Every structure is written in structure tokens, then in C-alpha cells.
Amino acid sequence: MDVFSRGWNNYCIFDSLQTEQSISKENEMKITLLLISMLVFSVSCGLEETAEEDTREIAADNSRPEIEIIIENGLEDSHVYEIWVDPSDEPWSENLIEDILAPGDEFILVVSETTSYDIQIIDEYGESYTLLNQTVDEDGYSWKVTEDDSDWNTGASATVTVENELYNQSIWYIYATLSSSDDWGIDLLDYIVLEPNESFSFEVESGNYYDFYARNGDSDFFFSLDNYIGNNGYTWEISSLDLDNTLYEDETHGATAPVSLINRLGNASILYAFEDESGGEYWGDDLLEGDVLESAEEFTFYLRADRFYDFQVEDERGNTYTLWEVAVKDNGIFWEIIQDNIDE
């Protein structure tokens, strides 16, 4: 029973006594004063409890870290009209500024989480400046936006750094290609072995999305896909989280990558075609199985994607044509066999 209830019960008892015993006016006044005192005390206790709760909530908010993301308008003759900042694993939310950011002005956003953020700036001409997957630690992050950071400033080079963060595993192959490309191109390490905690850097054209692929000595596959590369470059830290040995595999056990051979030898027919995963000792069976690939004819077969293969064909004169260590993506490859491919 609370204080107010106890006071009300007391009042009822005294009221009954008044009927039976004719309590004096002086006693009635005392009872009234007692009830008022009890009511004030009850309200006071409630206010004190609420104040304590508000204080705890404020203290909890103040305990969260305050991390500053500082964006400075370093554009010489452009005002910034929009600023978008969101965690990289979330979609764009809303424009963070209402007032235009003049050249030399700064905008400060306080966040409470150390993670990767996507940042985009829109100037008065509608030109965008974007940073994707920017790591923000407890020291915060500062970005002075300049004309060189423009998303439209294509053709400039950017540095991509690959760091081997795998425990006790060496990286033997690294490939980089535009995300829109159909093949992986050439191995960038070129017989260099990237040991644990070592890094390797190369240049790409900025303002595009890239896919990266690496393979260790155990033929494990590591991927980093659809990375936007701005003028500030990009760093890929290869870890076990990037491991994917089942990418593109389906009910055909991964044999989904088409390999097309086209005879461009002119007046020579191709009698034999072979493939073997790189590092193997034998070519295996003839893929044509007795058929003849005449001039301008095409032959297609399928292999497991994201592996390295060697290919060889032989024409009717006994000449061979060979491709070594070709990285095959899910889209496969297209090999037009010409005289210049002849083995010496």
C-alpha cells in the first residue's frame, strides 16, 4: 500500500470516529493538514524517481564514443549542395545538409560506430564525388574534396594494394579486371609469390568498378567483387572471409564456363584440341573426338569456372598452338586460333 492509500484509509477511520464520537473542529483541521502533507510527499517521491531515470539515460548516451567524419569543401569554384554518409552495408539514406557548403567550409558528422562508410558529395553542377568502403576508426576520418576526386574524372590512374592477411598461406596469383569484363586477363604477380603480411600494388584506371581474384598454393580461391575504385585507390586485405571455392558451381559440378575455339588458320583444318588444368602432366583426351574443325568453324565445351587451364590444338600439318595458364571466369573464354599462335 502506498503513502497516499495509507493516508486515505486513515481519513476514513477518522471520519467514522467523527460520526460516533463527534470529533472537534481542531481534530478535523489536523487530519486535513496530514492528508495534504502525505499527498505532497507522494508527488515529490514520483518526481525524484523520474529525475533519476533521466539522468541515467543521459549518462548512457554520453558513454557512447563520438567519432567525427570531417568533410571539407576543397573545390575551388563549386559549392557543395548534398552530402550523403551511410555504413557500407546499408543503402543511401538522406542528404545530411540543408545549408550550402561554400569552398573552404567544413561539415562535421558525429557517428558512434567504427566501421566502413560510403560517402558521396554532390556539387552545384550535379557532379558527384564518391568514396566507397572507407574505414573509419576511433580517430575519425577527414576528407578534403577536390576536383581530382570527381567520379567523372576518368582516365586517371589509381593505386590498388593487395595485402596477404592469410595465416601461413602464400598467394601465387592475383587478377584484376573490370566488373563488366568477360575474362580475368593476365596474372599480375608474374611469378612473384606474396607471402603472409606482404603487400603488392598495381595501377588501374580510376572511376570504374573492379573484380579481384587471388589463389593460394593450395588452389583455394579468394574474391573481392564490384569494388568502386576512385582516385584515392583501394586496398584489398585478403582474409579467410574472402574464400569461396564453390562460386558459380551448380548441378553440373561447376562445368558452367564456356570455352569457344574458332579456327582462323585460313587453309588449315584443326584435327585435335586439348585442355588441362594448369600444373597437370597430361593433356588428356581429344575434345574433338575425331571431328575436324574446318576454317571459320567454332567448337565450344565447358569447364569449371575460376581455375587456370592450358589449351592446345593441332592442325592437319602437325603444327601445335598453345595457351598456358589461362584464368577462366564464369563467362568463359573465346580463343580465335591464328597463325601467330603457332608453337616454335
C-alpha positions as CSV (number, residue, x, y, z in Angstrom):
1,M,0.0,0.0,0.0
2,D,1.5,3.4,-1.0
3,V,1.7,6.6,1.1
4,F,-1.4,8.1,-0.5
5,S,-3.6,5.0,0.1
6,R,-2.4,4.8,3.7
7,G,-3.4,8.5,4.2
8,W,-6.9,7.9,2.6
9,N,-7.6,4.9,4.9
10,N,-6.6,6.9,7.9
11,Y,-9.0,9.6,6.8
12,C,-11.8,7.1,6.5
13,I,-11.1,5.8,10.0
14,F,-11.1,9.3,11.4
15,D,-14.3,10.1,9.5
16,S,-16.0,7.1,11.2
17,L,-14.9,8.3,14.6
18,Q,-16.3,11.7,13.9
19,T,-19.7,10.2,13.4
20,E,-19.5,8.1,16.6
21,Q,-17.5,10.3,18.9
22,S,-18.1,13.8,17.5
23,I,-14.5,14.8,16.8
24,S,-13.7,18.5,17.3
25,K,-13.1,21.1,14.6
26,E,-9.5,21.2,15.7
27,N,-9.0,17.5,15.0
28,E,-10.6,17.8,11.6
29,M,-8.1,20.5,10.7
30,K,-5.2,18.3,11.8
31,I,-6.5,15.4,9.7
32,T,-6.8,17.7,6.6
33,L,-3.3,19.0,7.1
34,L,-2.0,15.5,7.5
35,L,-3.6,14.4,4.2
36,I,-2.2,17.4,2.3
37,S,1.3,16.6,3.6
38,M,1.0,13.0,2.6
39,L,-0.1,14.0,-0.9
40,V,2.8,16.4,-1.4
41,F,5.3,13.7,-0.2
42,S,3.9,11.2,-2.7
43,V,4.2,13.5,-5.7
44,S,7.7,14.5,-4.6
45,C,8.8,10.9,-4.5
46,G,7.5,10.3,-8.0
47,L,9.3,13.4,-9.4
48,E,12.6,12.3,-7.7
49,E,12.3,8.8,-9.3
50,T,11.7,10.3,-12.8
51,A,14.7,12.6,-12.5
52,E,17.0,9.7,-11.5
53,E,15.8,7.8,-14.6
54,D,16.5,10.7,-17.0
55,T,20.0,11.2,-15.5
56,R,20.8,7.5,-16.2
57,E,19.6,7.8,-19.8
58,I,21.8,10.8,-20.4
59,A,24.7,9.1,-18.8
60,A,24.2,6.1,-21.1
61,D,24.2,8.3,-24.2
62,N,27.3,10.2,-23.1
63,S,29.1,6.8,-22.7
64,R,28.9,6.2,-26.5
65,P,32.0,7.1,-28.4
66,E,31.8,10.3,-30.6
67,I,33.7,9.8,-33.8
68,E,34.0,12.7,-36.2
69,I,33.8,12.4,-40.0
70,I,35.0,15.8,-41.3
71,I,34.3,16.8,-44.9
72,E,36.0,19.9,-46.2
73,N,34.9,21.6,-49.5
74,G,38.2,21.8,-51.3
75,L,36.6,22.7,-54.6
76,E,37.9,26.0,-55.9
77,D,34.8,27.3,-57.5
78,S,32.0,24.9,-56.6
79,H,29.6,24.9,-53.6
80,V,28.5,21.6,-52.1
81,Y,24.8,21.0,-52.2
82,E,24.4,17.5,-50.8
83,I,26.4,15.2,-48.5
84,W,25.5,11.5,-48.1
85,V,27.2,9.3,-45.5
86,D,26.0,5.8,-44.7
87,P,27.5,2.5,-43.4
88,S,28.7,0.5,-46.5
89,D,26.4,-2.4,-45.8
90,E,23.3,-0.1,-45.9
91,P,21.7,1.8,-48.7
92,W,21.9,5.6,-49.1
93,S,19.5,7.2,-46.6
94,E,19.2,11.0,-46.9
95,N,21.0,14.2,-47.6
96,L,22.7,15.4,-44.4
97,I,23.0,19.2,-45.1
98,E,20.4,21.9,-45.7
99,D,22.8,24.9,-45.9
100,I,25.2,25.1,-48.9
101,L,28.8,24.3,-48.1
102,A,31.0,27.1,-49.6
103,P,34.6,26.5,-50.7
104,G,36.8,26.1,-47.6
105,D,33.9,25.3,-45.3
106,E,33.7,22.1,-43.3
107,F,30.9,19.7,-42.4
108,I,31.3,17.5,-39.3
109,L,29.2,14.4,-38.8
110,V,29.4,12.6,-35.4
111,V,29.0,8.8,-35.5
112,S,29.2,6.2,-32.8
113,E,30.4,3.2,-34.7
114,T,33.8,2.3,-36.2
115,T,33.0,0.6,-39.5
116,S,33.3,1.2,-43.2
117,Y,31.2,4.1,-44.6
118,D,30.2,5.2,-48.1
119,I,30.5,8.9,-48.6
120,Q,29.1,10.9,-51.6
121,I,29.3,14.7,-52.3
122,I,27.2,16.5,-54.9
123,D,28.3,20.0,-56.0
124,E,26.2,22.8,-57.5
125,Y,26.8,21.5,-61.0
126,G,25.5,18.0,-60.2
127,E,28.9,16.4,-60.2
128,S,29.5,13.6,-57.7
129,Y,32.5,12.7,-55.6
130,T,32.3,9.2,-54.0
131,L,34.2,7.2,-51.5
132,L,33.1,3.6,-51.0
133,N,34.1,1.2,-48.2
134,Q,36.1,3.9,-46.4
135,T,37.2,2.6,-43.0
136,V,36.5,5.0,-40.1
137,D,38.3,4.1,-36.8
138,E,38.1,5.7,-33.4
139,D,40.3,8.6,-34.6
140,G,37.6,9.5,-37.2
141,Y,38.2,10.4,-40.8
142,S,38.8,13.7,-42.7
143,W,38.3,14.2,-46.4
144,K,39.1,17.4,-48.3
145,V,37.2,17.0,-51.5
146,T,39.0,18.3,-54.6
147,E,38.3,18.2,-58.4
148,D,40.6,15.2,-58.7
149,D,38.1,13.2,-56.6
150,S,35.3,13.7,-59.2
151,D,33.6,10.5,-60.3
152,W,33.7,11.8,-63.8
153,N,37.4,12.3,-63.8
154,T,38.1,9.1,-65.6
155,G,41.4,8.2,-67.3
156,A,43.4,9.0,-64.1
157,S,45.3,6.1,-62.5
158,A,44.7,4.8,-59.0
159,T,46.7,2.5,-56.9
160,V,45.3,-0.8,-55.8
161,T,47.2,-2.6,-53.0
162,V,46.6,-6.3,-52.2
163,E,47.7,-7.4,-48.7
164,N,48.1,-11.1,-47.8
165,E,46.4,-11.4,-44.4
166,L,46.2,-15.2,-44.6
167,Y,47.8,-17.2,-41.8
168,N,50.7,-19.3,-43.1
169,Q,49.5,-19.2,-46.7
170,S,51.2,-17.7,-49.8
171,I,49.4,-16.1,-52.7
172,W,50.5,-17.3,-56.1
173,Y,48.2,-15.5,-58.4
174,I,46.3,-12.2,-58.4
175,Y,43.9,-11.0,-61.1
176,A,42.1,-7.7,-61.5
177,T,39.5,-6.9,-64.2
178,L,36.6,-4.5,-64.8
179,S,33.5,-5.9,-63.3
180,S,31.9,-5.7,-66.8
181,S,34.7,-7.8,-68.4
182,D,34.2,-11.3,-69.6
183,D,37.7,-12.6,-68.6
184,W,40.3,-12.1,-65.9
185,G,43.2,-11.1,-68.1
186,I,46.7,-11.9,-67.0
187,D,48.3,-12.8,-63.7
188,L,49.6,-9.6,-62.1
189,L,52.1,-11.3,-59.8
190,D,54.0,-12.7,-62.8
191,Y,55.8,-15.5,-60.8
192,I,56.1,-13.4,-57.7
193,V,54.9,-15.1,-54.5
194,L,53.1,-13.0,-52.0
195,E,54.0,-14.3,-48.5
196,P,51.8,-13.7,-45.4
197,N,51.8,-10.0,-44.3
198,E,53.4,-8.9,-47.6
199,S,51.6,-6.5,-50.0
200,F,51.6,-5.9,-53.7
201,S,50.5,-2.8,-55.6
202,F,49.5,-2.0,-59.1
203,E,47.7,0.7,-61.1
204,V,44.3,0.7,-62.6
205,E,42.1,3.4,-64.3
206,S,40.0,5.2,-61.7
207,G,36.3,5.8,-61.9
208,N,35.4,2.2,-62.5
209,Y,34.2,-1.0,-60.7
210,Y,36.7,-3.9,-60.5
211,D,36.7,-7.5,-59.5
212,F,39.7,-9.0,-57.8
213,Y,40.7,-12.7,-57.6
214,A,43.5,-14.5,-55.9
215,R,44.7,-18.1,-55.5
216,N,47.0,-19.6,-52.9
217,G,49.3,-22.6,-53.3
218,D,46.5,-25.0,-52.2
219,S,44.3,-23.9,-55.1
220,D,41.9,-22.0,-52.8
221,F,40.1,-19.2,-54.4
222,F,39.6,-15.7,-52.9
223,F,37.3,-13.0,-54.4
224,S,36.5,-9.3,-53.9
225,L,33.8,-8.2,-56.4
226,D,32.3,-5.0,-57.5
227,N,34.7,-2.6,-55.9
228,Y,34.5,1.0,-57.0
229,I,38.0,2.5,-57.4
230,G,38.2,6.3,-57.1
231,N,41.3,8.4,-57.3
232,N,42.2,7.5,-53.8
233,G,42.8,3.9,-54.8
234,Y,41.7,0.8,-53.0
235,T,43.2,-1.8,-50.6
236,W,42.1,-5.4,-50.5
237,E,43.2,-7.3,-47.4
238,I,42.8,-11.0,-48.4
239,S,41.5,-13.0,-45.5
240,S,39.7,-16.2,-44.9
241,L,36.4,-14.3,-45.3
242,D,37.1,-13.9,-49.0
243,L,37.5,-17.7,-49.5
244,D,35.0,-19.2,-52.0
245,N,35.8,-22.5,-53.6
246,T,32.1,-23.0,-54.7
247,L,31.5,-19.8,-56.6
248,Y,29.4,-20.4,-59.7
249,E,29.1,-24.2,-59.0
250,D,25.7,-25.8,-59.7
251,E,24.2,-29.2,-60.6
252,T,26.8,-29.6,-63.3
253,H,29.5,-29.6,-60.7
254,G,30.8,-26.3,-61.8
255,A,31.3,-27.0,-65.5
256,T,29.5,-23.8,-66.5
257,A,32.2,-21.8,-68.1
258,P,32.1,-21.9,-72.0
259,V,35.3,-22.2,-73.9
260,S,35.0,-21.5,-77.6
261,L,37.6,-22.3,-80.2
262,I,37.4,-20.7,-83.6
263,N,39.7,-21.8,-86.5
264,R,41.2,-18.7,-88.0
265,L,44.1,-20.5,-89.6
266,G,42.9,-19.9,-93.1
267,N,43.5,-23.0,-95.3
268,A,44.4,-25.4,-92.4
269,S,42.0,-27.6,-90.5
270,I,42.3,-28.4,-86.8
271,L,42.3,-32.1,-86.0
272,Y,42.8,-32.2,-82.2
273,A,42.0,-30.0,-79.2
274,F,43.1,-30.5,-75.6
275,E,42.7,-28.8,-72.3
276,D,44.2,-29.5,-68.9
277,E,44.2,-27.6,-65.6
278,S,47.5,-25.8,-65.2
279,G,50.1,-27.8,-63.4
280,G,48.9,-31.1,-64.8
281,E,51.3,-33.6,-66.5
282,Y,49.0,-34.9,-69.3
283,W,46.7,-33.3,-71.9
284,G,44.0,-35.9,-71.6
285,D,41.6,-37.0,-74.3
286,D,41.0,-35.2,-77.6
287,L,38.0,-32.8,-77.1
288,L,37.0,-33.0,-80.8
289,E,36.7,-36.8,-80.6
290,G,37.5,-37.4,-84.2
291,D,35.7,-34.4,-85.7
292,V,37.5,-31.8,-87.8
293,L,37.4,-28.1,-87.1
294,E,37.4,-26.5,-90.6
295,S,38.4,-22.9,-91.3
296,A,36.0,-20.4,-89.6
297,E,34.2,-23.2,-87.7
298,E,33.7,-23.0,-84.0
299,F,33.8,-25.6,-81.2
300,T,32.5,-25.0,-77.7
301,F,33.0,-27.0,-74.5
302,Y,32.5,-26.3,-70.8
303,L,34.9,-26.2,-67.8
304,R,34.7,-25.3,-64.1
305,A,35.0,-21.6,-63.6
306,D,37.7,-19.8,-61.6
307,R,40.5,-22.1,-62.4
308,F,43.7,-22.0,-64.5
309,Y,43.9,-24.0,-67.7
310,D,46.3,-24.8,-70.5
311,F,44.9,-25.2,-74.0
312,Q,46.4,-26.8,-77.1
313,V,45.2,-27.5,-80.7
314,E,46.9,-29.3,-83.6
315,D,46.3,-28.7,-87.3
316,E,46.4,-31.1,-90.2
317,R,50.1,-30.3,-90.8
318,G,51.1,-31.3,-87.3
319,N,51.6,-27.7,-86.0
320,T,50.6,-27.0,-82.5
321,Y,49.1,-23.9,-80.9
322,T,49.2,-23.5,-77.1
323,L,47.8,-21.1,-74.4
324,W,49.3,-21.5,-71.0
325,E,47.8,-20.7,-67.6
326,V,44.6,-19.0,-68.7
327,A,42.3,-17.9,-65.9
328,V,38.7,-18.9,-66.8
329,K,35.8,-16.9,-65.3
330,D,32.2,-18.0,-65.3
331,N,31.8,-16.2,-68.7
332,G,34.5,-18.5,-70.2
333,I,36.9,-17.5,-72.9
334,F,36.9,-17.1,-76.7
335,W,40.1,-18.2,-78.5
336,E,40.4,-17.4,-82.2
337,I,43.3,-19.5,-83.3
338,I,45.6,-17.7,-85.8
339,Q,49.0,-18.4,-87.3
340,D,50.7,-16.1,-84.9
341,N,49.8,-18.6,-82.1
342,I,51.9,-21.3,-83.6
343,D,54.4,-23.0,-81.2
344,E,58.0,-22.5,-82.1
